[in-house]
Amino acid sequence: MTRRIAFQGELGAYSHQACVEACPELEPLPCRTFEDAIAAVKDGLADKAMLPVDNSTFGRVADIHYLLPGSGLHIVGEAFVRVHINLMGLPGTQLAEIKTATSHSMLLGQCRGFLAEHGIERITGADTAGSAHLISQQSDRTRGALASELAAEVYGLDVLARHIEDQANNTTRFLEMSTSPDYTRRGDSGMITTLIFQVRNIPAALYKAMGGFATNGVNMTKLESYMVGGSFTATQFYADIEGHPEDDNVKLALDELSYFSSMMEIIGVYPADARRH
């Protein structure tokens, strides 16, 4: 039976690139939405899902953070993908011929300098790979797309200019999701534990709950809050910490967090990607 990994978007998307780089043994399965990618795993159509959570330029991917706690899936890995943006056009096209570039608004905003220098008009498309697909299906050589080199390969386009992004460190973090957790220690760069929790409705509960991480020397790399059930008084937190739940200092910190929390759930224990550091 073919093993698959689901992702949101079309073939050639940066999520597809993440699948190829992190899980080359799995067949990529494109899905229309994040919800569809999650459902593909829960329904047994895919073994894993690859979901973007953060971008170094634009911050968190909001939809995913709201979907993760109720997804029923567990984080079993992470992948950091360098987002190189490339201008591509129909085969045989020269850079000087391109008058417009189509892509997701986020990518267009990351290439302002290059596009302005070459007098190329920005046209907003649905997504990156979809824009490359669109350009491949028409015959106007003045129209180009901004996408990954993988997208150019998938849709038979020529790459006219490589790595044209304004910021040289643009990176997206992805999470590998599965129906079963994996607490085994693995990898060479340490372990990451991801959890969600709600603090008790008492004064300074969050301050006291966080104290255990400081006093036990546990590094928290992410802490984000979300309203629960539309209430202004109930808040849920999402956190990433360095370490494994069985580490002595992590266990003490989690015990203290539990004391000041009305709910705490670990949703992933996984090896840190070497590119995290």
Backbone as CSV, one residue per row, in Angstrom:
resi,resn,N_x,N_y,N_z,CA_x,CA_y,CA_z,C_x,C_y,C_z
1,MET,0.842,-1.206,0.000,0.000,0.000,0.000,0.873,1.252,0.000
2,THR,0.540,2.207,-0.852,1.309,3.443,-0.954,1.134,4.294,0.299
3,ARG,2.229,4.746,0.859,2.184,5.620,2.030,2.234,7.060,1.543
4,ARG,1.376,7.918,2.124,1.216,9.278,1.623,1.359,10.295,2.749
5,ILE,1.664,11.532,2.351,1.677,12.667,3.272,0.843,13.788,2.654
6,ALA,-0.156,14.249,3.389,-1.094,15.247,2.879,-0.582,16.659,3.142
7,PHE,-0.890,17.584,2.241,-0.536,18.987,2.426,-1.586,19.848,1.760
8,GLN,-1.690,21.090,2.197,-2.640,22.029,1.598,-1.991,22.710,0.404
9,GLY,-2.692,22.733,-0.708,-2.161,23.412,-1.880,-2.035,22.465,-3.064
10,GLU,-1.479,23.003,-4.152,-1.260,22.219,-5.357,0.160,21.688,-5.396
11,LEU,0.389,20.719,-6.266,1.748,20.225,-6.479,2.653,21.396,-6.864
12,GLY,3.811,21.449,-6.257,4.731,22.555,-6.502,4.686,23.624,-5.436
13,ALA,3.738,23.530,-4.493,3.659,24.500,-3.395,4.845,24.310,-2.456
14,TYR,5.102,25.315,-1.614,6.199,25.196,-0.653,5.916,24.081,0.352
15,SER,4.636,23.819,0.632,4.291,22.684,1.497,4.670,21.370,0.817
16,HIS,4.518,21.301,-0.501,4.954,20.130,-1.261,6.470,19.990,-1.139
17,GLN,7.183,21.100,-1.234,8.636,21.083,-1.074,9.024,20.551,0.296
18,ALA,8.293,20.971,1.342,8.563,20.489,2.693,8.385,18.977,2.779
19,CYS,7.350,18.465,2.118,7.116,17.017,2.106,8.275,16.281,1.449
20,VAL,8.732,16.798,0.323,9.813,16.157,-0.429,11.102,16.166,0.380
21,GLU,11.393,17.280,1.056,12.640,17.397,1.805,12.630,16.570,3.087
22,ALA,11.503,16.608,3.821,11.456,15.965,5.133,11.024,14.507,5.085
23,CYS,10.159,14.159,4.136,9.607,12.796,4.065,9.650,12.278,2.633
24,PRO,10.844,12.125,2.066,10.940,11.721,0.657,10.378,10.329,0.387
25,GLU,10.217,9.527,1.446,9.701,8.173,1.268,8.176,8.134,1.123
26,LEU,7.502,9.262,1.378,6.050,9.323,1.308,5.591,10.043,0.036
27,GLU,4.502,9.584,-0.536,3.949,10.218,-1.740,3.123,11.441,-1.343
28,PRO,3.431,12.619,-1.871,2.668,13.825,-1.523,1.222,13.740,-2.006
29,LEU,0.297,14.170,-1.142,-1.117,14.172,-1.473,-1.652,15.593,-1.337
30,PRO,-1.862,16.313,-2.439,-2.365,17.693,-2.362,-3.817,17.730,-1.900
31,CYS,-4.144,18.712,-1.047,-5.498,18.876,-0.525,-5.925,20.332,-0.677
32,ARG,-7.220,20.547,-0.778,-7.738,21.890,-1.034,-7.552,22.817,0.161
33,THR,-7.785,22.323,1.380,-7.706,23.156,2.575,-6.884,22.456,3.653
34,PHE,-6.547,23.209,4.713,-5.868,22.605,5.862,-6.761,21.538,6.494
35,GLU,-8.052,21.826,6.586,-8.989,20.857,7.160,-8.996,19.561,6.352
36,ASP,-8.918,19.681,5.028,-8.905,18.489,4.178,-7.636,17.669,4.403
37,ALA,-6.511,18.343,4.610,-5.252,17.631,4.862,-5.321,16.868,6.183
38,ILE,-5.892,17.506,7.208,-6.060,16.843,8.500,-7.005,15.656,8.376
39,ALA,-8.123,15.858,7.666,-9.108,14.793,7.482,-8.521,13.610,6.716
40,ALA,-7.626,13.869,5.774,-7.018,12.790,4.999,-6.254,11.832,5.897
41,VAL,-5.604,12.382,6.937,-4.874,11.534,7.881,-5.849,10.786,8.779
42,LYS,-6.844,11.479,9.297,-7.812,10.853,10.199,-8.626,9.776,9.498
43,ASP,-8.856,9.943,8.190,-9.644,8.977,7.425,-8.796,7.853,6.831
44,GLY,-7.486,7.901,7.072,-6.617,6.844,6.586,-6.158,6.977,5.156
45,LEU,-6.427,8.132,4.525,-5.979,8.352,3.150,-4.505,8.745,3.087
46,ALA,-3.967,9.218,4.210,-2.557,9.599,4.299,-2.027,9.194,5.661
47,ASP,-0.720,8.944,5.730,-0.084,8.553,6.989,0.270,9.767,7.841
48,LYS,0.555,10.890,7.177,0.935,12.115,7.869,0.345,13.316,7.143
49,ALA,0.368,14.462,7.832,0.058,15.745,7.197,1.232,16.682,7.444
50,MET,1.539,17.528,6.472,2.596,18.538,6.609,1.916,19.900,6.614
51,LEU,1.969,20.589,7.767,1.224,21.828,7.933,2.150,22.983,8.317
52,PRO,2.063,24.136,7.645,2.893,25.291,7.993,2.347,25.980,9.239
53,VAL,3.248,26.419,10.129,2.780,27.095,11.349,3.363,28.493,11.527
54,ASP,4.584,28.704,11.057,5.227,30.005,11.258,6.076,30.364,10.055
55,ASN,6.162,31.672,9.783,7.071,32.190,8.766,7.909,33.286,9.398
56,SER,9.215,33.270,9.105,10.132,34.211,9.762,9.849,35.660,9.391
57,THR,9.166,35.897,8.276,8.853,37.257,7.845,7.459,37.686,8.283
58,PHE,6.475,36.789,8.161,5.073,37.169,8.378,4.458,36.596,9.646
59,GLY,5.230,35.842,10.440,4.704,35.344,11.707,3.886,34.074,11.549
60,ARG,2.925,33.891,12.449,2.218,32.615,12.516,1.181,32.476,11.402
61,VAL,0.917,31.222,11.039,-0.165,30.898,10.122,-1.403,30.681,10.991
62,ALA,-2.248,31.689,11.070,-3.311,31.731,12.076,-4.258,30.542,11.997
63,ASP,-4.693,30.170,10.809,-5.663,29.086,10.678,-5.174,27.801,11.337
64,ILE,-3.897,27.498,11.136,-3.350,26.251,11.656,-3.365,26.235,13.181
65,HIS,-2.998,27.346,13.810,-2.939,27.373,15.261,-4.311,27.129,15.887
66,TYR,-5.352,27.562,15.215,-6.690,27.306,15.731,-7.132,25.877,15.456
67,LEU,-6.621,25.275,14.376,-7.022,23.923,14.022,-6.288,22.848,14.824
68,LEU,-5.035,23.104,15.188,-4.210,22.077,15.819,-4.816,21.482,17.093
69,PRO,-5.248,22.306,18.064,-5.725,21.723,19.320,-6.884,20.753,19.155
70,GLY,-7.761,20.994,18.211,-8.916,20.123,18.034,-8.791,19.151,16.880
71,SER,-7.592,19.032,16.320,-7.411,18.199,15.126,-7.453,16.709,15.429
72,GLY,-7.126,16.325,16.655,-7.028,14.915,16.987,-5.743,14.277,16.517
73,LEU,-4.830,15.079,15.947,-3.542,14.580,15.480,-2.433,14.974,16.452
74,HIS,-1.291,14.332,16.299,-0.139,14.590,17.161,1.045,15.049,16.312
75,ILE,1.838,15.965,16.848,3.033,16.435,16.153,4.137,15.404,16.340
76,VAL,4.711,14.908,15.245,5.773,13.899,15.330,7.071,14.387,14.690
77,GLY,7.067,15.607,14.152,8.284,16.137,13.552,8.086,17.575,13.127
78,GLU,9.191,18.257,12.842,9.140,19.611,12.317,10.130,19.732,11.174
79,ALA,9.872,20.675,10.291,10.758,20.900,9.143,10.837,22.393,8.864
80,PHE,12.044,22.913,8.748,12.255,24.311,8.395,12.642,24.377,6.923
81,VAL,11.837,25.092,6.154,12.059,25.174,4.713,12.420,26.599,4.328
82,ARG,13.564,26.748,3.701,13.999,28.056,3.204,13.135,28.421,1.999
83,VAL,12.440,29.547,2.093,11.520,29.955,1.034,12.281,30.780,-0.004
84,HIS,12.779,30.102,-1.030,13.418,30.782,-2.157,12.347,31.069,-3.198
85,ILE,12.245,32.327,-3.610,11.229,32.725,-4.583,11.889,32.897,-5.954
86,ASN,11.236,32.351,-6.954,11.796,32.364,-8.301,10.772,32.894,-9.294
87,LEU,11.251,33.641,-10.276,10.395,34.119,-11.365,10.478,33.123,-12.504
88,MET,9.324,32.684,-12.975,9.311,31.689,-14.047,8.333,32.094,-15.144
89,GLY,8.585,31.568,-16.340,7.726,31.878,-17.479,7.653,30.709,-18.427
90,LEU,6.963,30.899,-19.527,6.822,29.839,-20.526,8.182,29.451,-21.101
91,PRO,8.348,28.223,-21.520,9.639,27.786,-22.078,10.118,28.705,-23.194
92,GLY,11.389,29.073,-23.116,11.981,29.931,-24.130,11.854,31.414,-23.872
93,THR,11.090,31.784,-22.844,10.895,33.203,-22.525,12.158,33.796,-21.906
94,GLN,12.443,35.053,-22.212,13.549,35.771,-21.616,13.022,36.714,-20.528
95,LEU,13.848,37.014,-19.541,13.443,37.881,-18.428,12.906,39.218,-18.921
96,ALA,13.545,39.786,-19.947,13.147,41.105,-20.451,11.735,41.113,-21.034
97,GLU,11.196,39.951,-21.371,9.859,39.878,-21.953,8.756,39.962,-20.896
98,ILE,9.078,39.666,-19.664,8.058,39.569,-18.609,7.567,40.950,-18.188
99,LYS,6.261,41.154,-18.260,5.638,42.425,-17.874,4.819,42.298,-16.586
100,THR,4.309,41.103,-16.297,3.519,40.899,-15.082,3.969,39.624,-14.384
101,ALA,3.820,39.597,-13.052,4.136,38.405,-12.260,2.949,38.108,-11.354
102,THR,2.487,36.870,-11.411,1.341,36.449,-10.618,1.791,35.518,-9.497
103,SER,1.229,35.715,-8.297,1.521,34.825,-7.179,0.622,35.181,-6.011
104,HIS,0.777,34.453,-4.922,0.088,34.797,-3.677,0.572,36.176,-3.226
105,SER,-0.311,36.943,-2.619,0.037,38.312,-2.209,1.255,38.345,-1.291
106,MET,1.414,37.304,-0.466,2.545,37.264,0.455,3.872,37.214,-0.289
107,LEU,3.937,36.397,-1.348,5.171,36.297,-2.113,5.430,37.566,-2.916
108,LEU,4.369,38.156,-3.450,4.540,39.404,-4.197,5.146,40.475,-3.300
109,GLY,4.725,40.501,-2.040,5.240,41.488,-1.103,6.685,41.249,-0.715
110,GLN,7.152,40.024,-0.892,8.530,39.691,-0.523,9.522,39.921,-1.658
111,CYS,9.028,40.348,-2.823,9.905,40.560,-3.982,9.742,41.960,-4.570
112,ARG,9.335,42.896,-3.749,9.072,44.245,-4.243,10.281,44.845,-4.949
113,GLY,11.448,44.675,-4.364,12.657,45.277,-4.921,12.961,44.788,-6.321
114,PHE,12.972,43.466,-6.493,13.286,42.884,-7.804,12.250,43.285,-8.841
115,LEU,10.973,43.196,-8.489,9.909,43.498,-9.450,9.936,44.969,-9.858
116,ALA,10.214,45.851,-8.903,10.284,47.274,-9.222,11.481,47.567,-10.125
117,GLU,12.594,46.935,-9.832,13.809,47.143,-10.634,13.606,46.757,-12.097
118,HIS,12.799,45.721,-12.319,12.596,45.228,-13.689,11.272,45.683,-14.293
119,GLY,10.565,46.576,-13.600,9.328,47.121,-14.134,8.238,46.086,-14.340
120,ILE,8.178,45.116,-13.432,7.198,44.035,-13.550,6.003,44.325,-12.642
121,GLU,4.814,44.308,-13.207,3.585,44.585,-12.453,3.188,43.358,-11.638
122,ARG,2.748,43.585,-10.413,2.316,42.495,-9.533,0.833,42.195,-9.729
123,ILE,0.495,40.920,-9.885,-0.898,40.480,-10.017,-1.147,39.387,-8.977
124,THR,-2.112,39.602,-8.110,-2.386,38.661,-7.036,-3.101,37.424,-7.552
125,GLY,-2.558,36.252,-7.202,-3.168,34.982,-7.559,-3.630,34.246,-6.316
126,ALA,-4.254,33.091,-6.498,-4.793,32.333,-5.368,-3.681,31.781,-4.487
127,ASP,-2.648,31.216,-5.098,-1.516,30.684,-4.342,-0.319,30.580,-5.276
128,THR,0.795,30.092,-4.743,2.040,30.093,-5.522,2.027,29.035,-6.627
129,ALA,1.804,27.782,-6.245,1.812,26.714,-7.250,0.662,26.887,-8.232
130,GLY,-0.495,27.343,-7.731,-1.632,27.583,-8.619,-1.324,28.640,-9.655
131,SER,-0.546,29.648,-9.258,-0.161,30.696,-10.210,0.763,30.143,-11.289
132,ALA,1.705,29.286,-10.878,2.593,28.655,-11.853,1.791,27.784,-12.821
133,HIS,0.826,27.049,-12.273,-0.035,26.203,-13.106,-0.806,27.055,-14.117
134,LEU,-1.333,28.191,-13.651,-2.090,29.091,-14.514,-1.238,29.590,-15.678
135,ILE,-0.028,30.025,-15.386,0.860,30.550,-16.428,1.195,29.463,-17.446
136,SER,1.332,28.231,-16.976,1.692,27.137,-17.886,0.575,26.811,-18.865
137,GLN,-0.664,27.212,-18.535,-1.810,26.873,-19.377,-2.190,27.962,-20.372
138,GLN,-1.453,29.066,-20.398,-1.753,30.138,-21.344,-0.539,30.366,-22.257
139,SER,-0.680,31.249,-23.216,0.370,31.393,-24.237,1.028,32.764,-24.263
140,ASP,0.695,33.621,-23.285,1.225,34.986,-23.254,2.609,34.980,-22.600
141,ARG,3.640,35.217,-23.386,5.023,35.162,-22.883,5.382,36.356,-22.010
142,THR,4.498,37.347,-21.905,4.796,38.493,-21.042,4.357,38.235,-19.605
143,ARG,3.690,37.107,-19.375,3.182,36.795,-18.039,4.078,35.768,-17.360
144,GLY,4.456,36.082,-16.106,5.280,35.168,-15.334,4.612,34.826,-14.016
145,ALA,5.246,33.937,-13.252,4.744,33.548,-11.940,5.890,33.521,-10.949
146,LEU,5.565,33.737,-9.680,6.534,33.614,-8.593,6.195,32.359,-7.801
147,ALA,7.156,31.452,-7.697,6.902,30.193,-7.000,8.235,29.488,-6.731
148,SER,8.136,28.253,-6.268,9.328,27.452,-5.991,9.876,26.853,-7.283
149,GLU,11.147,26.455,-7.254,11.719,25.772,-8.411,11.001,24.459,-8.667
150,LEU,10.479,23.850,-7.604,9.715,22.619,-7.753,8.479,22.856,-8.610
151,ALA,7.825,24.010,-8.427,6.646,24.339,-9.225,7.013,24.482,-10.703
152,ALA,8.152,25.097,-10.983,8.591,25.230,-12.378,8.810,23.858,-12.996
153,GLU,9.381,22.951,-12.202,9.629,21.589,-12.683,8.308,20.856,-12.936
154,VAL,7.364,20.989,-12.007,6.082,20.291,-12.120,5.295,20.758,-13.333
155,TYR,5.311,22.089,-13.596,4.453,22.639,-14.647,5.209,22.995,-15.929
156,GLY,6.457,22.579,-16.034,7.189,22.746,-17.276,7.525,24.175,-17.636
157,LEU,7.832,25.004,-16.643,8.189,26.401,-16.876,9.699,26.595,-16.766
158,ASP,10.185,27.664,-17.392,11.598,28.032,-17.272,11.784,28.990,-16.106
159,VAL,12.806,28.755,-15.284,13.138,29.692,-14.214,13.967,30.820,-14.824
160,LEU,13.436,32.046,-14.765,14.087,33.200,-15.400,14.972,33.968,-14.428
161,ALA,14.662,33.882,-13.136,15.482,34.541,-12.105,15.279,33.774,-10.802
162,ARG,16.381,33.411,-10.151,16.327,32.615,-8.927,16.553,33.469,-7.686
163,HIS,15.916,33.077,-6.604,16.145,33.633,-5.267,16.036,35.162,-5.277
164,ILE,14.879,35.653,-5.684,14.701,37.099,-5.854,14.037,37.752,-4.635
165,GLU,13.859,37.004,-3.556,13.213,37.549,-2.367,14.054,38.667,-1.752
166,ASP,13.380,39.654,-1.144,14.062,40.805,-0.555,14.851,40.423,0.693
167,GLN,14.317,39.485,1.497,14.981,39.086,2.734,15.638,37.727,2.547
168,ALA,16.920,37.677,2.885,17.711,36.478,2.599,17.464,35.330,3.571
169,ASN,16.709,35.558,4.645,16.526,34.502,5.641,15.077,34.023,5.737
170,ASN,14.286,34.260,4.718,12.866,33.916,4.765,12.681,32.395,4.877
171,THR,12.115,31.950,5.995,11.984,30.523,6.285,10.606,30.225,6.853
172,THR,10.033,29.090,6.479,8.753,28.646,7.021,8.971,27.371,7.829
173,ARG,8.323,27.322,8.978,8.377,26.128,9.825,7.115,25.301,9.595
174,PHE,7.295,24.016,9.359,6.201,23.086,9.140,6.177,22.048,10.254
175,LEU,5.002,21.490,10.518,4.839,20.409,11.483,4.358,19.154,10.765
176,GLU,4.964,18.019,11.105,4.499,16.726,10.620,3.494,16.188,11.637
177,MET,2.300,15.854,11.172,1.219,15.414,12.041,0.831,13.967,11.742
178,SER,0.518,13.211,12.818,0.131,11.820,12.678,-0.988,11.499,13.665
179,THR,-1.680,10.386,13.441,-2.751,9.995,14.356,-2.208,9.449,15.676
180,SER,-0.942,8.992,15.675,-0.354,8.406,16.883,0.844,9.229,17.342
181,PRO,0.971,9.462,18.655,2.137,10.194,19.163,3.383,9.317,19.108
182,ASP,4.527,9.943,19.137,5.810,9.232,19.166,6.721,9.937,20.163
183,TYR,6.875,9.332,21.354,7.669,9.943,22.409,9.112,9.445,22.417
184,THR,9.509,8.634,21.438,10.870,8.117,21.429,11.866,9.256,21.220
185,ARG,12.996,9.137,21.882,14.058,10.137,21.700,14.766,9.846,20.385
186,ARG,14.877,10.864,19.527,15.457,10.659,18.215,16.017,11.984,17.713
187,GLY,16.854,11.890,16.690,17.475,13.094,16.148,18.721,13.479,16.919
188,ASP,19.474,14.424,16.358,20.748,14.842,16.943,20.728,16.273,17.470
189,SER,19.545,16.926,17.469,19.487,18.342,17.849,18.577,18.584,19.043
190,GLY,18.310,17.528,19.822,17.448,17.684,20.985,15.988,17.460,20.644
191,MET,15.133,17.522,21.672,13.709,17.264,21.510,12.903,18.528,21.798
192,ILE,11.737,18.617,21.178,10.786,19.705,21.409,9.483,19.095,21.917
193,THR,8.882,19.730,22.908,7.573,19.321,23.401,6.592,20.467,23.172
194,THR,5.458,20.158,22.557,4.414,21.151,22.309,3.195,20.802,23.148
195,LEU,2.622,21.804,23.810,1.477,21.565,24.683,0.482,22.704,24.590
196,ILE,-0.741,22.418,24.979,-1.759,23.440,25.137,-2.250,23.387,26.580
197,PHE,-2.645,24.536,27.134,-3.111,24.560,28.515,-4.009,25.766,28.745
198,GLN,-4.835,25.654,29.771,-5.653,26.764,30.240,-5.354,26.969,31.720
199,VAL,-4.989,28.186,32.099,-4.670,28.440,33.508,-5.949,28.601,34.322
200,ARG,-5.836,28.313,35.602,-6.976,28.488,36.506,-7.329,29.964,36.606
201,ASN,-8.592,30.254,36.865,-9.084,31.633,36.929,-8.812,32.230,38.310
202,ILE,-7.504,32.421,38.588,-7.070,33.031,39.851,-6.025,34.092,39.532
203,PRO,-5.846,35.091,40.400,-4.882,36.145,40.130,-3.470,35.598,39.915
204,ALA,-2.797,36.105,38.910,-1.393,35.785,38.605,-1.175,34.316,38.261
205,ALA,-2.221,33.622,37.812,-2.082,32.202,37.513,-1.051,31.961,36.404
206,LEU,-1.088,32.770,35.345,-0.137,32.565,34.251,1.286,32.828,34.721
207,TYR,1.469,33.889,35.493,2.801,34.216,36.015,3.346,33.047,36.846
208,LYS,2.502,32.502,37.709,2.928,31.399,38.566,3.171,30.125,37.752
209,ALA,2.326,29.892,36.760,2.483,28.703,35.926,3.789,28.740,35.131
210,MET,4.162,29.931,34.680,5.396,30.079,33.905,6.644,30.000,34.779
211,GLY,6.478,30.252,36.070,7.625,30.258,36.972,8.371,28.947,36.998
212,GLY,7.658,27.840,36.815,8.313,26.541,36.853,9.310,26.333,35.734
213,PHE,9.065,26.943,34.585,10.004,26.815,33.468,11.288,27.599,33.755
214,ALA,11.132,28.767,34.361,12.304,29.585,34.678,13.157,28.936,35.757
215,THR,12.518,28.507,36.850,13.281,27.957,37.974,13.918,26.615,37.643
216,ASN,13.386,25.896,36.666,13.952,24.593,36.297,14.788,24.643,35.025
217,GLY,15.021,25.847,34.516,15.917,26.013,33.372,15.397,25.409,32.077
218,VAL,14.076,25.495,31.861,13.482,24.980,30.625,13.228,26.153,29.678
219,ASN,13.769,26.065,28.480,13.629,27.157,27.509,12.307,27.034,26.759
220,MET,11.468,28.066,26.853,10.213,28.107,26.115,10.427,28.951,24.867
221,THR,10.247,28.335,23.701,10.524,29.031,22.444,9.287,29.653,21.816
222,LYS,8.096,29.277,22.305,6.864,29.853,21.767,5.791,29.835,22.840
223,LEU,5.040,30.933,22.957,3.875,30.992,23.831,2.852,31.898,23.161
224,GLU,1.698,31.341,22.824,0.652,32.110,22.168,-0.684,31.828,22.840
225,SER,-1.562,32.826,22.836,-2.849,32.696,23.522,-4.002,32.764,22.529
226,TYR,-5.117,32.125,22.907,-6.315,32.088,22.079,-7.535,32.149,22.974
227,MET,-8.547,32.869,22.532,-9.813,32.868,23.258,-10.500,31.524,23.065
228,VAL,-11.182,31.058,24.086,-11.853,29.759,24.050,-13.359,29.965,24.036
229,GLY,-14.024,29.397,23.034,-15.475,29.438,22.981,-16.067,30.832,22.915
230,GLY,-15.312,31.777,22.365,-15.817,33.140,22.237,-15.886,33.907,23.534
231,SER,-15.282,33.368,24.591,-15.325,34.034,25.892,-14.118,34.946,26.076
232,PHE,-14.351,36.113,26.681,-13.249,37.035,26.950,-12.531,36.688,28.249
233,THR,-13.038,35.736,29.007,-12.426,35.385,30.296,-11.734,34.027,30.272
234,ALA,-11.934,33.240,29.216,-11.289,31.932,29.105,-10.244,31.978,28.000
235,THR,-9.001,31.686,28.345,-7.913,31.765,27.382,-7.142,30.461,27.363
236,GLN,-6.842,29.993,26.169,-6.027,28.792,25.997,-4.666,29.213,25.460
237,PHE,-3.628,28.526,25.899,-2.266,28.839,25.489,-1.660,27.664,24.741
238,TYR,-0.839,28.017,23.759,-0.093,27.040,22.960,1.388,27.323,23.210
239,ALA,2.167,26.305,23.553,3.569,26.540,23.904,4.479,25.467,23.325
240,ASP,5.680,25.874,22.910,6.766,24.969,22.540,7.869,25.116,23.572
241,ILE,8.385,24.011,24.078,9.515,24.058,25.002,10.594,23.102,24.507
242,GLU,11.840,23.401,24.872,12.938,22.517,24.522,13.064,21.433,25.592
243,GLY,13.145,20.171,25.136,13.283,19.071,26.079,12.188,18.037,25.908
244,HIS,12.357,16.929,26.624,11.434,15.785,26.590,10.678,15.725,27.913
245,PRO,9.392,15.349,27.901,8.620,15.312,29.148,9.231,14.454,30.250
246,GLU,10.114,13.496,29.873,10.745,12.652,30.875,12.039,13.231,31.419
247,ASP,12.503,14.352,30.862,13.663,15.036,31.442,13.275,15.543,32.818
248,ASP,14.181,15.429,33.779,13.853,15.805,35.162,13.365,17.241,35.268
249,ASN,14.086,18.169,34.619,13.694,19.580,34.748,12.382,19.875,34.026
250,VAL,12.152,19.208,32.890,10.895,19.405,32.172,9.732,18.839,32.978
251,LYS,9.927,17.675,33.577,8.865,17.077,34.385,8.468,17.983,35.545
252,LEU,9.459,18.568,36.218,9.160,19.479,37.336,8.399,20.708,36.837
253,ALA,8.820,21.254,35.688,8.159,22.445,35.142,6.719,22.133,34.757
254,LEU,6.490,20.964,34.166,5.137,20.583,33.762,4.254,20.300,34.975
255,ASP,4.838,19.741,36.024,4.075,19.510,37.259,3.584,20.841,37.827
256,GLU,4.453,21.852,37.816,4.066,23.161,38.336,3.022,23.820,37.436
257,LEU,3.193,23.647,36.127,2.209,24.179,35.192,0.841,23.533,35.435
258,SER,0.828,22.227,35.647,-0.433,21.506,35.876,-1.150,22.012,37.117
259,TYR,-0.389,22.336,38.131,-0.992,22.791,39.395,-1.787,24.077,39.189
260,PHE,-1.282,24.953,38.346,-1.944,26.240,38.130,-2.842,26.241,36.883
261,SER,-3.056,25.065,36.288,-3.858,24.978,35.071,-5.108,24.145,35.310
262,SER,-6.178,24.522,34.626,-7.405,23.734,34.671,-7.392,22.650,33.604
263,MET,-6.505,22.792,32.604,-6.356,21.805,31.541,-4.958,21.913,30.966
264,MET,-4.313,20.768,30.739,-3.021,20.747,30.064,-2.940,19.478,29.232
265,GLU,-2.500,19.615,27.983,-2.415,18.458,27.092,-1.175,18.585,26.211
266,ILE,-0.374,17.547,26.178,0.785,17.500,25.289,0.302,17.043,23.916
267,ILE,0.575,17.817,22.886,0.113,17.455,21.545,1.262,17.067,20.618
268,GLY,2.496,17.028,21.157,3.605,16.587,20.331,4.920,16.528,21.073
269,VAL,5.682,15.463,20.844,7.055,15.323,21.333,7.866,14.854,20.130
270,TYR,8.826,15.643,19.692,9.457,15.374,18.400,10.862,15.966,18.354
271,PRO,11.708,15.456,17.457,13.082,15.967,17.363,13.130,17.365,16.749
272,ALA,13.982,18.207,17.285,14.177,19.534,16.722,14.885,19.436,15.386
273,ASP,14.402,20.163,14.423,15.086,20.249,13.128,16.418,20.955,13.350
274,ALA,17.469,20.447,12.746,18.800,21.033,12.919,18.823,22.508,12.503
275,ARG,17.954,22.888,11.555,17.931,24.268,11.057,17.246,25.212,12.037
276,ARG,16.607,24.672,13.078,15.996,25.518,14.109,17.042,26.417,14.754
277,HIS,18.260,25.928,14.930,19.295,26.661,15.635,20.203,27.431,14.690
